[in-house]
Amino acid sequence: MTVYLQDMLDEDKIFTTVRNLRWAEGKVSCPHCNSNEVIKNGYHTTQKSRQRYVCCSCDKQFDDLT
């Protein structure tokens, strides 16, 4: 995937690109136990585009940058 810096001038685009690169298959997986049983859990308090998640298997929380 080619990423152009001029296309990443707003926070929404940055975190969308991070998610697409990190989870290229479209399924979010837990970085702690590698489970795909993950649910969204709101957003970061200061970065509104930074999605938070909670794993249903190990109950740990993480976000787009964890």
N, C-alpha and C positions, 0 to 999 in steps of 0.2 A: 504494500500500500504506500503510495506516495503522499507525503504530507507537505503542504505549502504553508510557510509561516504567515504569509499575508492573509490566508484564509482563517487563521486562528486568532483574530484580534478581539474576539469577545469570549467571555468565560463559558457560555453555553457551548460554543463550538469546540473549545479546548476540551471540556469534559466529555463531550460526545465522541471526539476523536480518541481520547484516552480509553473510554469504554469499548469502542470498536477495535482498537489495537489489543487491548488486554483480553477481551472476550470475543475473539473474532467469529466464533460460531454462534454468537448471540445468547449463549447461556452463561449467566453469572455463576461462578463457583467460589466457594469459600477458600480463602488462602490458608486457613488453619487446618482444615480436614479434607479439602478438595470435594466436598459435597456440592451437588447442584440444587439441593433443596434450600433455596435462599429466598427471602422476601425483602422487599424494599422497606426501609425504616426511616423515612423522612430525609432531610437534607442537612448538610453541615451548617453550623450556626452562622459562620461568616462568609462562606462560599456557597451561595444558594443553588448553584448548578452541580455541586458535589454530592452525589447520591450516597446515602448510607444504607447498609444492608444488615440483616441478622440471619445467621445460619440456623436452620431448623434442626440440624443434626447435632452440632456441638454448642449451640446457643451463644456463639461469639459474634461480636459486632465488628464490622469493617466498612470501609468506604472505597470510592474509586481509586484512591491513591495508596491504600494499605498494601 
